[in-house]
Amino acid sequence: MKSPLLTLPGAVPAEGVDEGVAAHYGDLFREQRALADGTGFVDLSHRGVVAVTGEDRLAWLHLLLTQHVSDLPAGQATEALILSANGHIEHALYLVDDGATVWAHVEPGTQEALIAYLESMKFFYRVEVADRTADIAVVHLPAGSIAPVPDGVVVRETPHGRDLFLPRADLEAYAAQAGPPAGILAYEALRVEQYRPRLGFETDHRTIPHELGWIGSAVHLQKGCYRGQETVARVQNLGKPPRRLVFLHLDGSEVHLPVAGTELRLADDGPDGRKVGFVTTSARHHELGPVALALVKRNVAVDAPLVAGDTAAAQEVVVEP
């Protein structure tokens, strides 16, 4: 869906999966600094919005999700995954219950497949699932923001800020009073700095939660059965994941950032060395310079210098080997 905020001064449209909102509004670093200081907002109205109603909604979702939600208090934010039978990540949901409805925002374009799966699992439970993307827009306020929240708007509050489930018809009016807009590139740069994985960026068809540090924040280890739980328990109790998420400081002298999918090699092995991982998200950070998230093989030494394509890269541990 194309956001009406693309008509704001300086707006440059994003591309790829984030198409439909602004990549930036003319000054990437200013926008990052504003978000880091707790001012402004980010238009995330391209994200899918799914609502689950009915008196069984929490008990039912508890059976399907990796997170413990059967007793989720109203207003408490959480996140959860849906896994395949083999434990691979299929969906990531960012949830809050308002006392009558569970609201979730998901990656752009994934809501239809998610809803199809949820509908197939309703059985006799008293629940209704609806795609609310057409009438509800997600707006992000950074941590520390004092921007007003309109009455009746559902808020999902986390340490990283607040996600508002705003009526789409009110988006332009809200933007006029919420402070300076920041584009998705600024939001993504801060996400990389905070080591936060994103479905479809840090994940591929075989990613399991342990590789990305999603155990705890999105996967509860003490809840009952759900699809893929055997893999989660086996890796947690008996082994280690085959890959691990790392944060990379990239050589700032390079003009171009290594794009997602760029192969990582050990610097000591030279350009013909074996592949040990790949870049998942790269960004230009207003303080740290060029940075990235990447997946590497678990046995790569945590202090080993790497090369992303032709760009030197130094690791920071996110997931312990």
Secondary structure as GFF3:
##gff-version 3
##sequence-region A 1 321
A	DSSP	three_ten_helix	4	7	.	.	.	ID=ss1
A	DSSP	beta_strand	12	13	.	.	.	ID=ss2
A	DSSP	three_ten_helix	16	18	.	.	.	ID=ss3
A	DSSP	beta_strand	22	24	.	.	.	ID=ss4
A	DSSP	alpha_helix	28	36	.	.	.	ID=ss5
A	DSSP	beta_strand	41	43	.	.	.	ID=ss6
A	DSSP	beta_strand	48	53	.	.	.	ID=ss7
A	DSSP	alpha_helix	57	64	.	.	.	ID=ss8
A	DSSP	beta_strand	78	83	.	.	.	ID=ss9
A	DSSP	beta_strand	89	97	.	.	.	ID=ss10
A	DSSP	beta_strand	101	106	.	.	.	ID=ss11
A	DSSP	alpha_helix	111	120	.	.	.	ID=ss12
A	DSSP	beta_strand	128	131	.	.	.	ID=ss13
A	DSSP	beta_strand	136	142	.	.	.	ID=ss14
A	DSSP	beta_strand	154	158	.	.	.	ID=ss15
A	DSSP	beta_strand	161	167	.	.	.	ID=ss16
A	DSSP	three_ten_helix	168	170	.	.	.	ID=ss17
A	DSSP	alpha_helix	171	175	.	.	.	ID=ss18
A	DSSP	beta_strand	181	182	.	.	.	ID=ss19
A	DSSP	alpha_helix	184	193	.	.	.	ID=ss20
A	DSSP	three_ten_helix	209	212	.	.	.	ID=ss21
A	DSSP	alpha_helix	229	238	.	.	.	ID=ss22
A	DSSP	beta_strand	243	250	.	.	.	ID=ss23
A	DSSP	beta_strand	263	266	.	.	.	ID=ss24
A	DSSP	three_ten_helix	267	269	.	.	.	ID=ss25
A	DSSP	beta_strand	275	285	.	.	.	ID=ss26
A	DSSP	beta_strand	289	297	.	.	.	ID=ss27
A	DSSP	beta_strand	306	308	.	.	.	ID=ss28
A	DSSP	beta_strand	311	317	.	.	.	ID=ss29
###
